[in-house]
Amino acid sequence: MSPKDLKSRAHDTEVTVWVGKSGLDAVTEELSDQLADRDLVKVKFLRASRGGTSTEELADDLADRVNATLVDTRGHTAVYHR
């Protein structure tokens, strides 16, 4: 599936994972499980998780941890595909 198709499908996808003050470690396993069940997962990075780091940096790090492709980031939300 092309990146453009994935971005189009991601538009209607609901956020199912929220990254909060516990950071990426707390959601890595949950995101991996969700990616095993469906091909697109949307993640919201709450203010407490960001600290001095950008959403893009956090999103890239999380993609590496779960062996997924980062499809898109908009604002404080990222979409992953596996």
ROVO-415589 format. One record per atom (N, C-alpha, C, O): residue in one letter; atom name; x, y, z. Coordinates in Angstrom, 3 decimals. Atoms other than C-alpha are relative to their C-alpha. Example, Ala and Ser with C-alpha at 12.3 -4.5 7.8 and 13.67 -1.06 7.14 Angstrom:
<nodes>
<'a' 'N' <0.890 -1.190 0.000>>,
<'a' 'CA' <12.300 -4.500 7.800>>,
<'a' 'C' <0.900 1.200 0.000>>,
<'a' 'O' <1.936 1.181 0.665>>,
<'s' 'N' <-0.820 -1.190 -0.060>>,
<'s' 'CA' <13.670 -1.060 7.140>>,
<'s' 'C' <-0.770 1.090 0.730>>,
<'s' 'O' <-0.261 2.198 0.899>>,
</nodes>
This chain:
<nodes>
<'m' 'N' <0.842 -1.172 0.000>>,
<'m' 'CA' <0.000 0.000 0.000>>,
<'m' 'C' <0.893 1.244 0.000>>,
<'m' 'O' <1.889 1.300 0.722>>,
<'s' 'N' <-0.824 -1.192 0.144>>,
<'s' 'CA' <1.368 3.396 -0.929>>,
<'s' 'C' <-0.135 0.911 1.229>>,
<'s' 'O' <-1.137 0.863 1.942>>,
<'p' 'N' <0.081 -0.941 -1.130>>,
<'p' 'CA' <2.174 6.075 1.664>>,
<'p' 'C' <-1.215 0.921 -0.088>>,
<'p' 'O' <-1.812 1.271 0.929>>,
<'k' 'N' <1.163 -0.880 0.176>>,
<'k' 'CA' <-0.558 8.258 0.198>>,
<'k' 'C' <-1.286 -0.719 0.425>>,
<'k' 'O' <-2.149 -0.115 1.063>>,
<'d' 'N' <1.168 0.782 -0.400>>,
<'d' 'CA' <-3.142 5.475 0.674>>,
<'d' 'C' <-0.060 -0.167 1.521>>,
<'d' 'O' <-1.128 -0.077 2.127>>,
<'l' 'N' <-0.046 0.156 -1.453>>,
<'l' 'CA' <-1.994 4.909 4.250>>,
<'l' 'C' <-0.407 1.285 0.703>>,
<'l' 'O' <-1.150 1.247 1.684>>,
<'k' 'N' <0.365 -1.288 -0.603>>,
<'k' 'CA' <-2.284 8.620 5.063>>,
<'k' 'C' <-1.496 0.252 -0.138>>,
<'k' 'O' <-2.128 0.780 0.776>>,
<'s' 'N' <1.428 -0.174 0.226>>,
<'s' 'CA' <-5.767 8.670 3.568>>,
<'s' 'C' <-0.818 -0.848 0.979>>,
<'s' 'O' <-1.800 -0.374 1.550>>,
<'r' 'N' <0.696 0.888 -0.931>>,
<'r' 'CA' <-6.874 5.693 5.663>>,
<'r' 'C' <0.181 0.468 1.443>>,
<'r' 'O' <-0.725 0.312 2.262>>,
<'a' 'N' <-0.296 -0.443 -1.358>>,
<'a' 'CA' <-5.248 7.170 8.779>>,
<'a' 'C' <-0.899 1.150 0.431>>,
<'a' 'O' <-1.154 1.332 1.622>>,
<'h' 'N' <0.829 -1.162 -0.315>>,
<'h' 'CA' <-7.448 10.248 8.571>>,
<'h' 'C' <-1.214 -0.388 0.845>>,
<'h' 'O' <-1.575 0.333 1.776>>,
<'d' 'N' <1.211 0.424 -0.702>>,
<'d' 'CA' <-10.501 8.314 9.806>>,
<'d' 'C' <0.272 -0.934 1.173>>,
<'d' 'O' <-0.661 -1.367 1.848>>,
<'t' 'N' <-0.365 0.893 -1.098>>,
<'t' 'CA' <-8.597 6.174 12.324>>,
<'t' 'C' <-0.036 0.752 1.323>>,
<'t' 'O' <0.429 1.888 1.419>>,
<'e' 'N' <0.074 -0.603 -1.336>>,
<'e' 'CA' <-9.261 6.886 15.996>>,
<'e' 'C' <1.308 -0.230 0.763>>,
<'e' 'O' <2.003 -1.219 0.531>>,
<'v' 'N' <-1.166 0.166 -0.875>>,
<'v' 'CA' <-6.463 7.404 18.537>>,
<'v' 'C' <-0.311 -1.126 0.986>>,
<'v' 'O' <-1.349 -1.115 1.648>>,
<'t' 'N' <0.205 1.120 -0.923>>,
<'t' 'CA' <-6.059 4.177 20.535>>,
<'t' 'C' <1.139 -0.147 1.007>>,
<'t' 'O' <1.048 -0.958 1.929>>,
<'v' 'N' <-1.123 0.036 -0.940>>,
<'v' 'CA' <-2.723 4.773 22.312>>,
<'v' 'C' <0.361 1.435 0.363>>,
<'v' 'O' <0.519 2.289 -0.510>>,
<'w' 'N' <-0.386 -1.316 -0.474>>,
<'w' 'CA' <-1.847 7.779 24.466>>,
<'w' 'C' <1.309 -0.130 0.757>>,
<'w' 'O' <1.431 -0.968 1.651>>,
<'v' 'N' <-1.285 -0.005 -0.695>>,
<'v' 'CA' <1.725 8.478 25.567>>,
<'v' 'C' <-0.041 1.155 0.993>>,
<'v' 'O' <-0.199 2.314 0.608>>,
<'g' 'N' <0.079 -1.003 -1.050>>,
<'g' 'CA' <1.749 10.310 28.887>>,
<'g' 'C' <1.314 0.166 0.732>>,
<'g' 'O' <2.383 -0.040 0.157>>,
<'k' 'N' <-1.199 -0.307 -0.768>>,
<'k' 'CA' <4.185 11.157 31.659>>,
<'k' 'C' <0.873 -1.217 0.261>>,
<'k' 'O' <2.046 -1.061 0.601>>,
<'s' 'N' <-0.802 1.216 -0.185>>,
<'s' 'CA' <5.321 7.512 31.956>>,
<'s' 'C' <0.929 -0.259 -1.177>>,
<'s' 'O' <1.839 -1.083 -1.089>>,
<'g' 'N' <-0.896 0.073 1.145>>,
<'g' 'CA' <6.914 7.883 28.540>>,
<'g' 'C' <-0.265 -1.169 -0.941>>,
<'g' 'O' <-1.303 -1.827 -0.872>>,
<'l' 'N' <0.138 0.996 1.050>>,
<'l' 'CA' <7.477 5.483 25.672>>,
<'l' 'C' <0.025 -1.426 0.523>>,
<'l' 'O' <-0.648 -2.298 -0.026>>,
<'d' 'N' <-0.102 1.359 -0.540>>,
<'d' 'CA' <8.375 2.450 27.794>>,
<'d' 'C' <-1.362 -0.558 0.391>>,
<'d' 'O' <-1.615 -1.753 0.243>>,
<'a' 'N' <1.305 0.437 -0.484>>,
<'a' 'CA' <4.839 2.316 29.163>>,
<'a' 'C' <-0.943 -0.432 -1.127>>,
<'a' 'O' <-1.890 -1.177 -0.874>>,
<'v' 'N' <0.943 0.304 1.086>>,
<'v' 'CA' <3.185 2.025 25.725>>,
<'v' 'C' <0.588 -0.879 -1.097>>,
<'v' 'O' <-0.126 -1.265 -2.023>>,
<'t' 'N' <-0.647 0.757 1.072>>,
<'t' 'CA' <5.689 0.071 23.643>>,
<'t' 'C' <-0.673 -1.342 -0.238>>,
<'t' 'O' <-0.978 -1.688 -1.380>>,
<'e' 'N' <0.623 1.324 0.148>>,
<'e' 'CA' <4.162 -3.340 24.303>>,
<'e' 'C' <-1.436 0.114 -0.509>>,
<'e' 'O' <-1.859 -0.670 -1.359>>,
<'e' 'N' <1.389 -0.196 0.439>>,
<'e' 'CA' <0.591 -2.059 23.871>>,
<'e' 'C' <-0.062 0.347 -1.482>>,
<'e' 'O' <-0.892 -0.195 -2.212>>,
<'l' 'N' <-0.022 -0.368 1.418>>,
<'l' 'CA' <1.412 -0.456 20.530>>,
<'l' 'C' <0.372 -1.200 -0.857>>,
<'l' 'O' <-0.228 -1.414 -1.911>>,
<'s' 'N' <-0.405 1.182 0.753>>,
<'s' 'CA' <3.156 -3.613 19.348>>,
<'s' 'C' <-1.158 -0.994 -0.115>>,
<'s' 'O' <-1.379 -1.572 -1.180>>,
<'d' 'N' <1.164 0.900 0.022>>,
<'d' 'CA' <0.102 -5.703 20.300>>,
<'d' 'C' <-1.078 0.507 -0.950>>,
<'d' 'O' <-1.670 -0.270 -1.700>>,
<'q' 'N' <1.025 -0.558 0.888>>,
<'q' 'CA' <-2.254 -3.332 18.497>>,
<'q' 'C' <0.414 -0.106 -1.467>>,
<'q' 'O' <-0.424 -0.365 -2.331>>,
<'l' 'N' <-0.472 0.121 1.380>>,
<'l' 'CA' <-0.079 -3.360 15.365>>,
<'l' 'C' <-0.086 -1.442 -0.494>>,
<'l' 'O' <-0.208 -1.675 -1.696>>,
<'a' 'N' <0.158 1.407 0.378>>,
<'a' 'CA' <-0.260 -7.170 15.398>>,
<'a' 'C' <-1.449 -0.285 -0.394>>,
<'a' 'O' <-1.708 -1.143 -1.238>>,
<'d' 'N' <1.423 0.202 0.278>>,
<'d' 'CA' <-4.078 -6.932 15.341>>,
<'d' 'C' <-0.513 0.787 -1.196>>,
<'d' 'O' <-1.406 0.327 -1.908>>,
<'r' 'N' <0.459 -0.835 1.130>>,
<'r' 'CA' <-4.488 -4.123 12.790>>,
<'r' 'C' <1.203 0.678 -0.628>>,
<'r' 'O' <2.261 0.777 -0.007>>,
<'d' 'N' <-1.169 -0.517 0.720>>,
<'d' 'CA' <-2.274 -2.466 10.228>>,
<'d' 'C' <0.291 1.473 0.266>>,
<'d' 'O' <1.419 1.910 0.035>>,
<'l' 'N' <-0.222 -1.414 -0.311>>,
<'l' 'CA' <-2.726 1.202 11.281>>,
<'l' 'C' <-0.393 0.287 1.443>>,
<'l' 'O' <-1.459 -0.124 1.899>>,
<'v' 'N' <0.304 -0.404 -1.376>>,
<'v' 'CA' <-2.551 2.603 14.814>>,
<'v' 'C' <0.393 1.463 0.155>>,
<'v' 'O' <1.472 1.882 -0.265>>,
<'k' 'N' <-0.242 -1.423 -0.225>>,
<'k' 'CA' <-2.811 6.255 15.804>>,
<'k' 'C' <0.354 0.223 1.462>>,
<'k' 'O' <-0.321 -0.282 2.359>>,
<'v' 'N' <-0.522 -0.250 -1.338>>,
<'v' 'CA' <-0.865 7.494 18.837>>,
<'v' 'C' <0.020 1.503 0.270>>,
<'v' 'O' <0.457 2.288 -0.572>>,
<'k' 'N' <-0.007 -1.409 -0.418>>,
<'k' 'CA' <-1.311 10.793 20.696>>,
<'k' 'C' <1.069 0.191 1.066>>,
<'k' 'O' <1.110 -0.550 2.048>>,
<'f' 'N' <-1.045 -0.328 -0.970>>,
<'f' 'CA' <1.667 12.304 22.543>>,
<'f' 'C' <-0.485 1.170 0.850>>,
<'f' 'O' <-0.553 2.305 0.377>>,
<'l' 'N' <0.484 -1.036 -0.906>>,
<'l' 'CA' <0.366 14.228 25.542>>,
<'l' 'C' <1.149 0.909 0.425>>,
<'l' 'O' <2.315 0.529 0.315>>,
<'r' 'N' <-0.998 -1.008 -0.363>>,
<'r' 'CA' <2.194 17.325 26.809>>,
<'r' 'C' <1.024 -0.545 0.996>>,
<'r' 'O' <2.214 -0.252 0.879>>,
<'a' 'N' <-0.895 0.529 -1.034>>,
<'a' 'CA' <3.667 15.470 29.809>>,
<'a' 'C' <1.063 -0.925 -0.577>>,
<'a' 'O' <2.144 -1.050 -0.003>>,
<'s' 'N' <-0.962 0.939 0.592>>,
<'s' 'CA' <5.407 12.962 27.528>>,
<'s' 'C' <1.082 0.715 -0.791>>,
<'s' 'O' <2.182 0.189 -0.961>>,
<'r' 'N' <-0.914 -0.670 0.910>>,
<'r' 'CA' <7.099 15.528 25.349>>,
<'r' 'C' <1.176 0.660 0.700>>,
<'r' 'O' <2.290 0.633 0.176>>,
<'g' 'N' <-1.098 -0.696 -0.680>>,
<'g' 'CA' <9.163 17.465 27.874>>,
<'g' 'C' <0.635 0.993 -0.949>>,
<'g' 'O' <-0.050 1.887 -1.446>>,
<'g' 'N' <-0.693 -0.887 0.931>>,
<'g' 'CA' <11.770 19.217 25.731>>,
<'g' 'C' <0.229 -0.647 -1.354>>,
<'g' 'O' <0.998 -0.131 -2.164>>,
<'t' 'N' <-0.200 0.750 1.238>>,
<'t' 'CA' <11.541 16.697 22.885>>,
<'t' 'C' <-1.152 0.265 -0.965>>,
<'t' 'O' <-2.292 0.450 -0.539>>,
<'s' 'N' <1.059 -0.223 0.987>>,
<'s' 'CA' <9.624 17.202 19.652>>,
<'s' 'C' <-0.803 -1.286 -0.211>>,
<'s' 'O' <-0.323 -2.389 0.052>>,
<'t' 'N' <0.865 1.140 0.297>>,
<'t' 'CA' <6.749 14.943 18.675>>,
<'t' 'C' <0.636 -0.898 -1.046>>,
<'t' 'O' <0.540 -2.122 -0.949>>,
<'e' 'N' <-0.623 0.779 1.072>>,
<'e' 'CA' <8.654 13.849 15.562>>,
<'e' 'C' <1.106 -0.905 0.542>>,
<'e' 'O' <1.231 -2.057 0.128>>,
<'e' 'N' <-1.072 0.800 -0.593>>,
<'e' 'CA' <11.632 12.670 17.623>>,
<'e' 'C' <-0.559 -1.159 0.821>>,
<'e' 'O' <-0.065 -2.283 0.737>>,
<'l' 'N' <0.633 1.053 -0.786>>,
<'l' 'CA' <9.412 10.737 20.019>>,
<'l' 'C' <-0.639 -1.042 -0.911>>,
<'l' 'O' <-0.543 -2.243 -0.656>>,
<'a' 'N' <0.667 0.915 0.921>>,
<'a' 'CA' <7.454 9.246 17.123>>,
<'a' 'C' <1.009 -0.910 -0.696>>,
<'a' 'O' <0.759 -2.106 -0.846>>,
<'d' 'N' <-1.053 0.813 0.629>>,
<'d' 'CA' <10.647 8.074 15.375>>,
<'d' 'C' <0.546 -1.037 0.975>>,
<'d' 'O' <0.742 -2.196 0.610>>,
<'d' 'N' <-0.525 0.913 -1.011>>,
<'d' 'CA' <11.960 6.541 18.598>>,
<'d' 'C' <-0.982 -1.145 0.257>>,
<'d' 'O' <-0.573 -2.302 0.360>>,
<'l' 'N' <1.009 1.025 -0.234>>,
<'l' 'CA' <8.689 4.686 19.191>>,
<'l' 'C' <-0.113 -0.953 -1.187>>,
<'l' 'O' <-0.300 -2.155 -0.999>>,
<'a' 'N' <0.037 0.854 1.196>>,
<'a' 'CA' <8.649 3.398 15.602>>,
<'a' 'C' <1.143 -1.002 0.018>>,
<'a' 'O' <0.954 -2.169 -0.325>>,
<'d' 'N' <-1.156 0.904 -0.104>>,
<'d' 'CA' <12.127 1.940 16.121>>,
<'d' 'C' <-0.229 -1.078 1.047>>,
<'d' 'O' <0.131 -2.236 0.838>>,
<'r' 'N' <0.214 0.945 -1.098>>,
<'r' 'CA' <11.091 0.292 19.382>>,
<'r' 'C' <-0.982 -1.114 -0.360>>,
<'r' 'O' <-0.845 -2.239 0.121>>,
<'v' 'N' <1.018 1.008 0.336>>,
<'v' 'CA' <8.101 -1.526 17.842>>,
<'v' 'C' <0.180 -0.561 -1.407>>,
<'v' 'O' <-0.653 -1.331 -1.885>>,
<'n' 'N' <-0.288 0.489 1.348>>,
<'n' 'CA' <9.659 -2.189 14.427>>,
<'n' 'C' <-1.169 0.287 -0.953>>,
<'n' 'O' <-1.675 -0.608 -1.630>>,
<'a' 'N' <1.115 -0.435 0.840>>,
<'a' 'CA' <6.968 -0.206 12.603>>,
<'a' 'C' <0.443 1.176 -0.868>>,
<'a' 'O' <1.496 1.774 -0.649>>,
<'t' 'N' <-0.243 -1.141 0.875>>,
<'t' 'CA' <6.836 2.415 9.891>>,
<'t' 'C' <-0.822 1.180 0.494>>,
<'t' 'O' <-2.019 1.054 0.750>>,
<'l' 'N' <0.707 -1.228 -0.350>>,
<'l' 'CA' <5.955 5.960 10.863>>,
<'l' 'C' <-0.610 0.549 -1.275>>,
<'l' 'O' <0.107 0.971 -2.182>>,
<'v' 'N' <0.705 -0.434 1.207>>,
<'v' 'CA' <3.320 6.936 8.311>>,
<'v' 'C' <-0.074 1.511 -0.075>>,
<'v' 'O' <0.187 2.102 -1.122>>,
<'d' 'N' <0.218 -1.445 0.011>>,
<'d' 'CA' <2.667 10.528 9.355>>,
<'d' 'C' <-0.025 0.527 1.430>>,
<'d' 'O' <-0.402 -0.188 2.359>>,
<'t' 'N' <0.208 -0.704 -1.262>>,
<'t' 'CA' <2.837 13.011 12.216>>,
<'t' 'C' <-0.707 1.310 -0.320>>,
<'t' 'O' <-0.357 2.013 -1.268>>,
<'r' 'N' <0.717 -1.262 0.125>>,
<'r' 'CA' <0.417 15.890 12.583>>,
<'r' 'C' <-0.265 0.507 1.396>>,
<'r' 'O' <-0.899 -0.166 2.208>>,
<'g' 'N' <0.144 -0.540 -1.344>>,
<'g' 'CA' <0.496 18.125 15.594>>,
<'g' 'C' <0.716 -0.890 0.989>>,
<'g' 'O' <1.934 -1.050 0.919>>,
<'h' 'N' <-0.582 0.877 -1.012>>,
<'h' 'CA' <1.048 15.781 18.513>>,
<'h' 'C' <-0.492 -1.436 -0.162>>,
<'h' 'O' <-0.530 -2.205 0.799>>,
<'t' 'N' <0.530 1.324 0.307>>,
<'t' 'CA' <-0.348 12.674 16.815>>,
<'t' 'C' <0.845 -0.651 -1.074>>,
<'t' 'O' <1.283 0.007 -2.018>>,
<'a' 'N' <-0.781 0.761 0.978>>,
<'a' 'CA' <1.507 9.956 14.910>>,
<'a' 'C' <-0.790 -1.237 -0.415>>,
<'a' 'O' <-1.594 -1.763 0.354>>,
<'v' 'N' <0.647 1.196 0.527>>,
<'v' 'CA' <0.311 7.072 12.746>>,
<'v' 'C' <1.060 -1.008 -0.364>>,
<'v' 'O' <2.040 -0.677 -1.032>>,
<'y' 'N' <-0.960 1.068 0.235>>,
<'y' 'CA' <2.138 3.751 12.590>>,
<'y' 'C' <-0.626 -1.111 -0.842>>,
<'y' 'O' <-1.832 -1.355 -0.797>>,
<'h' 'N' <0.437 1.107 0.862>>,
<'h' 'CA' <1.939 0.874 10.121>>,
<'h' 'C' <1.008 -1.132 0.111>>,
<'h' 'O' <2.216 -0.902 0.171>>,
<'r' 'N' <-0.901 1.154 0.034>>,
<'r' 'CA' <3.343 -2.619 10.222>>,
<'r' 'C' <-0.611 -1.036 -0.905>>,
<'r' 'O' <-0.034 -2.106 -1.096>>,
</nodes>
